[in-house]
């Protein structure tokens, strides 16, 4: 009996050992299996996530705005504007079909009277500006024109700032409305020239010239001068400088508007005596213009007109002091003129200019600033 029990016990132990060994082998294989790649989940997300686009963002807004309560519609519109004006979507074109649907939805929200508070006014301002700049089509145009006509001022100004964009509201009706509002004095002087240029294109050139020559407003004159240079016509520079001299804006740095160096350079190649003198005046006031027109300054120093020579000398001195022209070149130009100059006032100007340049050269040689 004891022998049978011993045999049975040995057999049982053998079976248990075999089972443990098999389980150990299975666990060993499992432990040797490499872990799953961590990028699998991310890869699936990237492959299946829909790409965010302007049209998709607008589509999501349109699908939910109709069923929303009136108060929620304004909140949703504010969220949409924040998204479409973000760096992600700013400046992206909206296709014509989407633009048509969007403009109808936005106008429907804005036509319902809000609470009249500051937040409501701000929402209307942003929405009108967005329609003007980014949403083309008749619905947008008519609503923006109405906002420009009726105001309030904040909304009118926002529309004026943004109409005429290649992506938004533009055309002859818009240009006509801007001119009408300008004639009524409803467009700020600081905006009128640029919005006329932007909405009128070539048609606005004569109007800008007429406005520049008929007004005494420094803001209007400066704005017209800058906008007229957008036409890239060197002949217009002569008319601009003539008007700036007439109103005393050409010889004061704080009053002289931006002048294009390339356009001034082209203008001076064929300018008459008075026009050339004005060019030297502008350079004497804004020495950065000398940097690309040094040959004209050399010519100005040799001019038979004393005023032209004086302005050219001042321009050279200021350009050297501002480190826009090499000091050695400036010294050569002024010294050459001084040798032949006979006008006492001009000789004094040239001498003073040379002394200033010599001091700069000495500082450069000694390293003293």
Secondary structure, 3 states (H helix, E strand, C coil): CHHHHHHHHHHHHHHHHHHHHHHHHHHHHHHHCCCCCCHHHHHHHHHHCCCCCHHHHHHHHHHHHCCCCHHHHHHHHHHHHHHHCCCCCCCCCCCHHHHHHHHHHHHHHHHCCCCCCHHHHHHHHHHHHHHHHHCCCHHHHHHHHHHHHHCCHHHHHHHHHHCCCCCCCCCHHHHHHHHHHHHCCCCCHHHHHHHHHHHHHHHHHHHHHHHHHHCCCHHHHHHHHHHHHHHCCHHHHHHHHHHHHHCCCCCCCCCCCCCCHHHHHHHHCCCCHHHHHHHHHHHHHCHHHHCCCHHHHHHHHCCCCHHHHHHHHHHHHHHHHCCCCCHHHHHHHHHHHHHHCCCHHHHHHHHHHHHHHHHHHHHHHHCCC
